[in-house]
Amino acid sequence: MLPIDSYREVFTAFLQDKIQTKEPKSLYAPITYILKLGGKRLRPVLTLMSAEIFGANHKEALNAALAVEVFHNFSLVHDDIMDDAPLRRGEETVHEKWNLNTGILSGDAMLIQAYQLFENYENDTFRGLAQIFSKTALEVCEGQQYDVDFEERNDVTEEEYLKMIEYKTAVLVGAAMKMGALVADASETDAQKIYDFGRLLGIAFQLQDDYLDAFGDPETFGKQVGGDIIENKKTYLYLKAIENATKEDKEQLMTMFANKNGLSNDSKIELTKEIFVKTGASELTKNAIKEYTQKALDLLKTLGISSDKKQVLVDLSEGLMYRTV
């Protein structure tokens, strides 16, 4: 096994080599732009790591890893359009740098490119990769629709929210790990276990993202801090605040999230964060991050892999739990 940063370097070099701007440049330049903006490269790194965990050379999984990263960035391009987000990784979003139509069309092309990358594998592997990818891609769309629907609802439950982030974010983390296992021809049992490990880790990852959206450092987070608050997203922080707030704070929070009090975005963010802290929602969210990380680690214990490989995944899990970006 390599250090995590080494997998990231190998993948980034592969991406730089494979992703080239071609004609028509107005279609492909935005694709090159979003893919070269950087980011954590978490999902492709997990694909490479998973392949080696189950006995393959990580280079065999590079095309699958790139498919995961291209799909992930496709979803970000379209999510940014839906959220009217100005920044992605500290830079202009695709639809802001170009225009709305280019963002939609370039995103569509990325989805097709992701599928094309599976053609580099033999029949059985190709079939397995395509099956988990198609299932996951549809679930991500379902999760995104739940997310949009929740903005207009005042009765979102914690259970519904957790299902939404599982579909929108966590299933792709699980799929990234399962793809590595499939490339390595792992057993069906092990492939499913590593999927579930990734899925649980993905829930913790998204909860951490929610927390950082409100309380992160804008210099390191790479996105507009408070974006979820501006968009009235019913995050775990919001739901826990509503659950534990006084009548006065609950009414204020619900009024702000209905855009009925005429506050500026900055004032809305600050007041909301104060309520998140006062109600204990911020601490409860951090506790939930730890809980789902621990669930992933408990599942890891059942995998039939060497202790040193398990430790690599433990280190990764703990690093994600305490990340600031």
C-alpha positions in Angstrom: 0.0 0.0 0.0 1.1 3.5 -0.8 0.6 6.6 1.3 -2.7 8.4 0.5 -0.9 11.4 -1.0 1.0 9.0 -3.4 -2.3 7.6 -4.7 -3.5 11.2 -5.2 -0.4 12.1 -7.1 -0.6 9.0 -9.4 -4.3 9.7 -10.1 -3.7 13.4 -10.8 -0.9 12.6 -13.3 -3.3 10.1 -15.0 -6.1 12.7 -15.1 -3.8 15.4 -16.5 -2.7 13.0 -19.3 -6.2 11.8 -20.2 -8.2 15.0 -20.0 -7.4 17.2 -22.9 -9.3 20.1 -24.4 -10.4 19.4 -28.0 -12.9 20.8 -30.5 -15.4 22.2 -29.9 -13.4 24.0 -27.2 -16.6 25.7 -25.9 -17.8 22.2 -24.9 -14.5 20.7 -23.6 -12.7 23.7 -22.0 -15.2 23.8 -19.1 -14.6 20.0 -18.6 -10.9 20.5 -18.4 -11.4 23.5 -16.2 -13.5 21.8 -13.5 -11.4 18.6 -13.5 -8.2 20.5 -13.1 -9.5 22.8 -10.3 -8.2 20.2 -7.8 -10.2 19.1 -4.8 -9.6 16.3 -2.4 -9.8 13.6 -5.1 -11.2 11.4 -2.3 -13.3 9.1 -4.4 -10.7 8.1 -7.0 -8.1 7.7 -4.3 -10.5 5.3 -2.5 -10.9 3.3 -5.8 -7.1 2.9 -6.2 -6.7 2.0 -2.5 -9.5 -0.6 -2.6 -8.0 -2.3 -5.6 -4.7 -2.7 -3.8 -6.4 -3.8 -0.6 -7.9 -6.8 -2.5 -4.6 -7.7 -4.3 -4.5 -5.8 -7.6 -2.0 -3.2 -8.7 -3.6 0.2 -8.2 -2.8 1.2 -11.8 -5.3 -1.4 -13.0 -8.1 0.7 -11.4 -7.1 4.1 -12.8 -9.8 4.2 -15.5 -12.4 3.2 -13.0 -11.1 5.9 -10.6 -11.2 8.5 -13.4 -14.8 7.5 -14.2 -15.8 8.2 -10.6 -14.0 11.5 -10.6 -15.5 12.6 -13.9 -19.0 11.6 -12.7 -18.5 13.4 -9.4 -17.5 16.6 -11.1 -20.4 16.3 -13.6 -22.7 16.3 -10.6 -21.0 19.3 -9.1 -21.4 21.3 -12.3 -25.1 20.6 -12.4 -25.5 21.1 -8.6 -23.8 24.5 -8.8 -26.3 25.5 -11.5 -29.2 24.4 -9.4 -27.9 26.2 -6.3 -26.7 29.2 -8.3 -23.4 28.8 -6.5 -20.7 31.4 -7.4 -17.7 29.4 -6.2 -16.3 25.9 -6.4 -13.0 25.1 -4.8 -12.4 28.8 -4.4 -12.8 29.6 -8.1 -15.7 30.6 -10.4 -18.2 27.8 -11.0 -18.6 26.6 -14.6 -21.9 28.3 -15.3 -20.5 31.6 -13.9 -17.3 31.5 -15.9 -19.1 30.5 -19.1 -22.9 30.4 -19.1 -25.8 28.3 -18.1 -26.2 26.4 -21.4 -22.5 25.5 -21.5 -22.7 24.2 -17.9 -25.6 21.9 -18.7 -24.1 20.6 -22.0 -20.5 20.2 -20.7 -22.0 18.3 -17.7 -23.9 16.0 -20.0 -20.7 15.2 -21.9 -18.9 14.4 -18.7 -21.5 11.8 -17.8 -21.0 10.1 -21.2 -17.2 10.3 -20.8 -17.5 8.5 -17.4 -19.3 5.6 -19.0 -16.8 5.4 -21.8 -13.9 4.8 -19.4 -15.4 1.4 -18.4 -14.8 0.2 -21.9 -11.1 -0.3 -20.9 -12.1 -3.4 -18.9 -12.9 -7.0 -19.9 -16.5 -8.2 -20.1 -17.2 -9.4 -16.5 -15.4 -6.4 -14.9 -17.1 -4.0 -17.3 -20.5 -5.4 -16.5 -19.9 -5.2 -12.8 -18.6 -1.6 -13.0 -21.4 -0.5 -15.2 -24.0 -2.0 -12.9 -22.8 -0.4 -9.7 -22.2 2.9 -11.6 -25.7 3.0 -13.1 -27.4 2.2 -9.8 -25.3 4.8 -8.0 -25.8 7.5 -10.7 -29.6 7.2 -10.4 -29.4 7.3 -6.6 -27.3 10.5 -6.7 -30.1 12.0 -8.9 -32.7 10.9 -6.4 -30.7 12.4 -3.5 -30.4 15.7 -5.4 -34.1 15.8 -5.9 -34.8 15.1 -2.2 -32.4 18.0 -1.4 -34.3 20.3 -3.7 -37.6 19.2 -2.3 -36.5 19.7 1.3 -35.8 23.4 0.6 -39.6 24.0 0.3 -40.6 21.8 3.3 -40.8 22.6 7.0 -41.4 19.1 8.1 -38.2 17.3 7.0 -37.2 14.6 9.5 -33.8 13.5 10.6 -34.4 10.1 9.0 -35.3 11.7 5.7 -32.3 13.9 5.8 -29.9 11.0 6.4 -31.5 9.1 3.5 -31.0 12.2 1.3 -27.3 12.5 2.1 -26.8 8.8 1.8 -28.1 8.9 -1.8 -26.6 12.3 -2.8 -23.1 11.7 -1.4 -22.5 8.5 0.5 -23.4 5.9 -2.2 -20.8 7.3 -4.6 -18.1 6.9 -1.9 -19.2 3.3 -1.4 -19.3 2.7 -5.1 -15.8 4.1 -5.5 -14.5 1.5 -3.1 -16.6 -1.3 -4.6 -15.2 -0.5 -8.1 -11.7 -1.0 -6.8 -12.7 -4.3 -5.3 -14.4 -5.3 -8.7 -11.2 -4.5 -10.6 -9.3 -6.7 -8.1 -11.8 -9.5 -8.6 -12.7 -9.5 -4.9 -15.4 -11.8 -3.6 -19.0 -10.6 -3.7 -19.0 -10.5 0.1 -15.9 -8.4 0.4 -17.0 -6.1 -2.4 -20.3 -5.5 -0.5 -18.6 -4.9 2.8 -16.1 -2.4 1.4 -19.1 -0.7 -0.3 -20.9 -0.4 3.1 -17.7 0.8 4.7 -17.5 3.6 2.1 -21.2 4.4 2.4 -21.0 4.9 6.1 -17.9 6.9 5.8 -19.7 9.0 3.1 -22.5 9.9 5.5 -19.9 11.0 8.0 -18.1 12.9 5.3 -21.3 14.8 4.3 -22.2 15.6 7.9 -18.7 17.1 8.2 -19.3 19.0 5.0 -22.5 20.4 6.5 -20.7 21.5 9.6 -17.8 23.1 7.7 -20.3 24.9 5.4 -21.5 26.8 8.5 -18.3 26.8 10.7 -15.4 26.3 8.3 -12.7 28.7 7.3 -13.5 30.3 3.9 -9.8 30.4 3.2 -9.5 26.6 3.4 -13.0 25.3 2.8 -13.0 26.4 -0.9 -16.7 27.2 -1.0 -18.9 30.0 0.2 -19.3 29.6 3.9 -22.9 29.8 4.9 -24.1 28.7 1.4 -26.4 26.1 2.9 -28.0 28.7 5.1 -28.5 31.1 2.2 -30.1 28.3 0.2 -32.4 27.4 3.2 -31.1 23.8 3.2 -32.5 21.7 6.0 -29.1 20.2 7.1 -28.5 18.1 10.1 -27.5 21.3 11.9 -30.8 22.9 11.1 -32.9 19.8 12.1 -31.1 19.5 15.4 -31.4 23.2 16.1 -35.2 23.0 15.5 -35.5 19.9 17.7 -33.7 21.6 20.7 -34.5 25.3 20.2 -36.7 27.4 22.5 -40.0 28.5 21.0 -38.5 31.9 20.2 -35.4 30.6 18.5 -37.4 28.0 16.6 -39.7 30.7 15.2 -36.8 32.9 14.3 -35.0 30.1 12.6 -38.0 29.0 10.6 -38.8 32.6 9.6 -35.2 33.1 8.4 -35.3 29.9 6.4 -38.6 31.1 4.8 -36.9 34.4 3.7 -39.6 36.4 5.5 -37.5 38.8 7.6 -35.6 40.8 5.0 -32.2 40.0 6.5 -29.0 40.3 4.5 -27.3 37.1 3.7 -24.5 38.0 6.2 -26.9 38.7 9.0 -28.9 35.6 8.3 -25.7 33.4 8.4 -24.5 34.9 11.7 -27.9 34.7 13.5 -28.4 31.1 12.3 -24.9 30.1 13.5 -25.6 31.6 16.9 -28.8 29.4 17.1 -26.8 26.4 16.0 -24.4 26.9 18.8 -27.0 27.9 21.4 -29.1 24.8 20.8 -26.2 22.4 20.9 -26.8 21.5 17.2 -23.1 22.1 16.3 -22.0 19.7 19.0 -24.6 17.1 18.1 -23.5 17.3 14.5 -19.9 16.6 15.5 -21.1 13.7 17.6 -23.0 12.2 14.6 -19.8 12.5 12.5 -18.0 10.5 15.1 -20.8 7.9 15.3 -21.0 7.2 11.6 -17.2 7.0 11.4 -17.2 4.5 14.2 -19.9 2.4 12.4 -17.6 2.3 9.4 -14.6 1.3 11.5 -16.7 -1.5 13.2 -17.6 -2.9 9.8 -13.9 -2.7 8.8 -13.1 -5.2 11.5 -15.1 -7.9 9.7 -13.1 -7.6 6.4 -10.7 -10.5 5.8 -7.7 -8.3 5.0 -4.3 -7.8 6.8 -4.1 -5.5 9.8 -1.7 -3.1 8.1 -4.3 -2.6 5.3 -7.0 -2.1 7.9 -4.8 0.5 9.6 -4.6 2.5 6.3 -8.4 2.7 6.2 -8.5 3.6 9.9 -6.1 6.5 9.4 -8.1 7.7 6.4 -11.3 7.6 8.3 -10.0 9.5 11.2 -8.4 12.1 8.9 -11.7 12.7 7.2 -13.5 13.1 10.6 -11.2 15.9 11.6 -10.7 17.6 8.3 -11.0 21.3 7.8 -11.4 21.4 4.0 
